[in-house]
């Protein structure tokens, strides 16, 4: 096969196809005449008062189920319910649940209680001096890294 390049200038300039006179002027009318007009379709699903009532009752059922299953938020118990419980019982409960004083210190109520020196000294009383010294050194060295 020859590897000659085809040059557009060398090609014959003739139109191989022919159309009847006025064909493209009449084309839209020809297409429109072939289209059959269909009657307007009714929707498959109609809307009625029964469907509306069913929808409202379903929404009400969902609302009631959500209302029943979502728990209410419990407010603060205050001092009265806890005043009947001894401190030893509370400490035993916290130890059983593996809740440390450090975990409690994240709550604002506990932080306010620790603002006074007497509360802090009450909880530090009885701890070994070596443990306190180690905790203080860790907290000081941890603040230096920040």
Secondary structure, DSSP 8 states (H G I E B T S, - for coil): -------GGGS----S----TTHHHHHHHHHHHHS--------SS---HHHHHHHHHHHHHHHHHHHHHS-------TTHHHHTS-HHHHHHHHHHTT--HHHHTTSHHHHHHTTSHHHHHHHHTT--HHHHHHHHHHHHHHHHH-
